[in-house]
Amino acid sequence: MPSFESASVSPSRTLKEKRTIVKSVVERLRNRFNASVAEVDDLDSAGLATIAAVVVSNESRHADEQVQAIAAAIEEWRLDAEVLQVETELIDA
């Protein structure tokens, strides 16, 4: 069962600063969780980034726990960014 999460963050003043922050968040999430992670929207906006993480599991409870842990990790790391919104979607196949 795939579970999808997207977090909008307000990271920086310039695109260069934003890309540095986003790259750090994406790499840390990939390394800590077995999830697919990418910046998926607001690519040309210096003040906003949308990062999505996808977890696939045969158990919906496990997938939900993983995306909740990912959201908590982003907020706990306090990486020069503010989490503005988190959306979670569980897809039951």
Secondary structure, DSSP 4 states (H G I P E B T S, - for coil): -EEEEEEEEE--SSHHHHHHHHHHHHHHHHHHSS-EEEEEE-TT-TT-EEEEEEEE-SSHHHHHHHHHHHHHHHHHH--S-EEEEEEEEE---
